[in-house]
């Protein structure tokens, strides 16, 4: 997922990690040079969708646009982390 809006400097990455801890997902979230945030999440389709919906509700006032792309699973992920 790629998120645009007021998504840097507002705790978006920490919130994403916190929300992810409530769902059986792994992945990462990071700030991008263009002021967007990129997020990769994997798990069962329902778990990923529930996580993304929960994050969307939590950060709705900050998200102006989002784009979703389905990617191949990344082997050996064991947590959801903030990448720097």
CORJODA-V20948 format. One record per residue. SS is DSSP state (alpha for helix, beta for strand, coil for the rest). PHI is phi in degrees with one decimal (999 if undefined). OMEGA is omega in degrees with one decimal (999 if undefined). Layout:
# CORJODA-V20948
[[SS;PHI;OMEGA] [SS;PHI;OMEGA]]
This chain:
# CORJODA-V20948
[[coil;999;172.2] [beta;-122.9;-179.2] [beta;-114.8;176.0] [beta;-125.6;-178.6] [beta;132.5;175.0] [coil;-94.2;-172.5] [coil;-113.5;174.0] [coil;-113.0;179.6] [coil;78.9;-178.7] [coil;-126.2;180.0] [coil;81.9;-177.1] [alpha;-60.4;-177.3] [alpha;-64.3;179.2] [alpha;-64.7;177.6] [alpha;-65.0;178.6] [alpha;-59.7;179.3] [alpha;-64.6;179.1] [alpha;-64.0;178.7] [alpha;-63.2;179.5] [alpha;-60.9;-178.9] [coil;-64.7;178.6] [coil;-92.5;-177.4] [coil;-132.2;179.0] [coil;-80.6;-179.9] [coil;-129.2;171.5] [beta;-125.0;176.7] [beta;145.8;-177.7] [beta;-155.3;175.9] [beta;-140.8;-179.9] [beta;-151.0;172.9] [beta;-77.1;177.2] [coil;-112.6;-179.4] [coil;-59.2;-178.8] [coil;-86.8;178.7] [coil;77.8;173.8] [coil;-91.9;175.0] [beta;-126.1;176.3] [beta;-108.0;-178.4] [beta;-133.7;174.2] [beta;-120.2;179.1] [beta;-134.7;175.5] [beta;-141.0;-177.1] [coil;157.7;176.3] [coil;-61.2;-177.7] [alpha;-51.0;179.4] [alpha;-64.6;179.9] [alpha;-64.6;178.7] [alpha;-64.2;178.9] [alpha;-61.4;178.8] [alpha;-64.1;177.6] [alpha;-60.5;-178.2] [alpha;-63.9;177.8] [alpha;-66.6;177.8] [alpha;-62.7;177.8] [alpha;-63.8;179.3] [alpha;-60.1;178.7] [alpha;-64.4;-176.4] [alpha;-67.0;-174.1] [coil;-109.7;-173.4] [coil;-53.3;-176.6] [coil;-68.8;-178.2] [coil;-100.3;-175.0] [beta;-89.2;175.8] [beta;-96.4;-179.0] [beta;-152.5;175.1] [beta;-143.9;178.2] [beta;-132.8;-177.5] [coil;-116.0;174.9] [coil;-135.8;176.0] [coil;-85.2;-177.9] [coil;-122.1;174.3] [coil;-67.3;179.2] [coil;-63.1;176.3] [coil;-96.1;-177.7] [coil;-69.6;171.0] [coil;73.3;172.4] [coil;-72.8;-178.9] [coil;-128.2;-177.6] [coil;-155.2;172.3] [beta;-109.8;-171.6] [beta;-127.6;171.1] [beta;-92.4;174.4] [coil;-94.3;179.4] [coil;-115.0;999]]
